[in-house]
Amino acid sequence: MIVAASTLAPADADDFKYTDEQFADIQMLRYKVEGFESLSLRQKTLIYYLSEAALQGRDILFDQNGRYNLRIRRLLEAVYTDYKGDRQSDFYKALTVYLKRVWFSNGIHHHYGNEKLDPGFRPDDLRAAACQLDPARLHLAEGQSVDEFCDELFPVIFDPAVMPMKVNQTDGDDLVLTSAVHFYGDGVTQADAEAFYTAQKDLSDPHPVMAGLNSRLVKQDGQLVEKVWHSGGLYGAAIDRIIADLEKAKPFADTPAQAAVIDKLVEYYRNGDLHTFDAYNILWLADTAGTVDFTNGFIETYDDPLGMKATWEAIVNFKDHEATARTEKLSANAQWFEDHSPVDARFKKEECKGISAKVITAAMLGGALYPSTAIGINLPNSDWIRKEHGSKSVTIGNLTGAYNKAAHGNGMDQEFVVDDATRELISLYGDVCDELHTDLHECLGHGSGKLLPGTDPDTLRAYGSTIEEARADLFGLYYIADPKLVELGLTPNNVAYKSQYYSYMLNGLMTQLVRIKPGLNIEEAHMRNRALIARWAYEHGKDKKVVELVKRDGKTYVQINDYPALRRLFGELLAEVQRIKSEGDFEAARRLVEDYGVKVDPQLHAEILARYEKLHLSPYKGFINPVYTAVKDSQGRITDVRVSYDEPYDQQMLRYSRDYNTLPDIND
Ligand code: ZN
C-alpha cells in the first residue's frame, strides 16, 4: 500500500535547510539523519562502510539505464569542469541544466516520464567545446578522433528518434527493441526474451527463483545467453568494490544474524546464483533484532519492460525507536479501537491484531533510490518467500518529514488556508497529526472490520480499492479526534486533530486537484477516496453549515465551522463504508464513488490551477545525500564518524563520479 505525501504541510521546527536548488522540473531537498550522533561508535562505523557500499554501484545503474549513459555523463562532466569558453553563455548554462538532469535521472531519460531529455543546446556548440578539451578527458575509443566520438554519441543525445524512451510500455510494440534500457543485447526481441524465460519455468517448483533478475540477455552466435552480474562477470569491477566495503562493514555488524546476512550477500555477489539470493533474503527477514539495516543489490524490476530484470539500488538506515514506539502503541490497543468504532457490531472483528510497521531513518541513498526516492519500502519481492517467511515493511520517517518540512513556506498554505488561526493550528500540529493519521490508517484502519460470512471479497470490483482506502482513512479521521489518543500520549491535546481535519478537507475538496489536468476526472484510488470523503462530509453537513466553501476577493476557501459535527459525519460515513465492504454492496459502492469521488467542478478546478501555477513549484523532488567523514587514529582505526549536510549538488555528483568511478565506458 502506498501513502502519497499530501499537498499541504506543517512548519519547520528547526533551522535545518531542507530545500536546496531548483532546476528544470526538479526541486532538490536534503534529509537530516536525526539520531546519528547518539548511535554507538560501532554502529556509526557500520553505517560508514555500508554507505560506501551504497555508493559503489552508481555506475551500474547508469549503464543499466542505457548503454551510452556513462560515456555521455563523462563527456558532459568534462565540459562542465574544463570549459574554456564563457561560462555565462547560453550554451554553458543549458549544458549545466542538462547535466544536472542527467545526474538526477541516472541517465539521459526522464526519471519519471521515461522520455529522452531535451539537451536545450545545439550539437555544434557541444562539438566545439569537446574539441577544446584535453582528449584524455573524453574517453575516446582506441584510435577514435574527437569528431568520430561526437558522431557516435550525438544522435543518442540529440536525435529525438534515437532511443526515445527508457522503458516503452505501448501495447503492440516490441517492448524490448523499443526500450533504451540495457537489459537486453543487440537484436534481442521481446519474443526471444519471452521464449527464453518461458522455457526455464518449472511450474511444479514451489520455490522458484526470480528468473532473469540479475543478468543481461544477449545473442551470441545466434544463441541467447545470460551475462550474469557478479564478481568476475558483467559489472564485476563495481561489484568487487561493493564486496570490499561489505567486508569492512561486517566486523561492526549489529547482531550475529546481520553478520550472516552480509556473508550471504557477499556469496551471492560472488556466484550470481539466484538460489543464494533467496537464501540471503530469508536471512535478512529473520534479522530484526538490530538497529541498523540495509539493502544493497538488484531489487526492483519496474524499469524492465518485461518486469524481470532488476535495477541496482541501496539504502542504509536505522530504526527510529521513538516513531516505532508510536506505531507499537496503536497496535497494542487495536482491540480497544475496534470495540469503540462507530460501525455496526456485526461488522467488527472479535479478535483484532494491529500491524507494527517499523519507522526508519535513512542514512544513505544509492542507485535507483537516489536522488529520487521512495518513502516506504516492502521487501523482498519473491512471492513464495513473502508467503512462507513474510516481508519487512518500513516507512522512512526522515524522508517523509523532509518532504513535509520542505513544503512549508512554499506558499501553498498562504494561498489556500482560510485564515491565520487555521494556519497557526496547522503549523503547530500538522506534522504530528499527519504522521499519526498515516499510522492509524496503516496499523489499524486496513486491519479493522470483517466481511459477513459468504461475502466475496472481490464483489466491489473496480470500486474496491477506493472503498478500502476510504475505510482506512475514515478510521484514522474518526480516531484522531478521540480523547483516547491524548490519554495514550499520541496527540498533545484535544484541539490538535483540527489541523488534520482542515488539511484533509482542503486537500480533498480543492488542492489535490492540482495533479489533475483540465477536463479530466479523478482516476487514482487514493485521490478518489479523499474526494469522496471530503465531498460527502461537505454535502451532508450543508444544512447545518458544518463545512463551507467561502468566497473572498474572487477566491474560494474551505471554512470549517463545527469540528465535533465533522467528526460525527466521518463516523457516520465510516459505518456506511464498512457496511458496504462487509456486505459486498456493489451498487452502494458505485454510487458513493461516482457521486462524490470522480467528477471535478471545472470552474473551481480552473481557479485552483491558476492559483497553484503562480507559486512556481517543481513537480519532482529528490535528495542530496549527507557526507560521512571518518576520523581515524594513527593506526587507521575509525575513532569517530561525522555527518555534514553542506555539499552542493554538483560537487556531490562530481565527487561520486570520481571516487566511485567503478566501470569502464563500455560494458558489453
Ligand atoms: Zn491505504
Residues whose N, C-alpha, C, O or C-beta is under 5 A from the ligand:
A	BS01	ZN	M1 E469 A472
